[in-house]
Amino acid sequence: MNVQQFLIVVEKANRGYSAYSPDLPGCISTGKTRKEAETNMHEAIGLHVAGMIKEGLPIPAPTASAALVLQEIPPRRKGYSQSASERQASARGRTAARRPRT
């Protein structure tokens, strides 16, 4: 039996966690907890690979890797400009305030 190690990425979502593997496009999973998302992703990879074998598709060799990068973030200064998401939220609020009521 050939064993391959696939990187999975787990991200916090609105109501739990989502996971995917960069080496297996379309293979995704979710879970209420990080552990559940990882467990579900393990099962999803097995099903995904089994489906690829059944369809006669090649199983991609894992090539993705990950690294953690430490970055010092300076504190915000007084008068510091808003982040892009803060500007978008402000713009949405202004747009909603300008819309005429029907």
N, C-alpha and C positions, 0 to 999 in steps of 0.2 A: 504494500500500500504506500502510495506517495503522499507525504504530509507537507502541506505548504502553510506558511504563516502569513496571514493577511492583516494589515493595519486597519483598525477601525477608529473612527473619530466619533466621540460622544459629545453632544452639545446640550446645554440646558435649553429647554423649550418652554413655552407658556405654561403647559400643564404636565410637565415631566421632562423626559429626555428623548432625544432622537440620536440615531447612530447610522453611519454609512461607512462603506469601504471605498477609498479612492481607486483601488484596483479592480473593483467589481461594479461598474456603473449600473445604476438601477437597483442595487441591493441595499435596502434601507430597513430600519426597524425603529420601534419606539418602546418606551416603558415608563411607568410611573416613577421609578427610581433609576439611578445610574446603573445599579447592578442588574435590574430587570432589563434595561435597554441592552446591556452587554450580553446577557443570557439570550435574549431574543435575537440579537444580531448573530450570535454563534449559530443558532438554528437557521436563521435566514440565509447565512452563507452556505450552510449545508444544502438547503433546498435550492438555492440559486445555482450552485455548482452541479447538483444532480440534474437540474433542468437543462443546463448547458450540455452536459454529457448526453442526455437523452436526445437533444436536438442536434448532436454531432458538432457542437461548437467547441473551439479550443478554449481551454482554461488559461486565462492570462497568468503569466508569471508575476508574482508580487514584486512590485518595484517601489511602492510608496514607502516613505520613512517619515519620521517626525523628530522634532527637536524642540526643546523649551528654550526660549530666549528671555533673559532677564533684561528689563529696560527700566531705567530710573525715570520716573514721571515727576516733573517739577510741579510744585503746588501752583494752583491758579492765583494769578495776581488780581488785584482789584482792577476792574475794568477789562478783564480778560474776555476775549470774544467768545461767543457761544459755539458749541460744537455743531456739526452739521445736523445731527438729530434734534438738537434743541432749536436750531433755526427752523427746521421743517415743522416742528410742533408749533412754534410760534406763528409761522406762516399759515398753517391750517386753522389756527384759532382766529387769525385776522380775516381769512377768507370766509370762514363761517359767520363772523360778525358782520361782514359786508353784504352777505346774501339777503335779498329782500324776502320778507316773510309773505307767504301766500295764504 
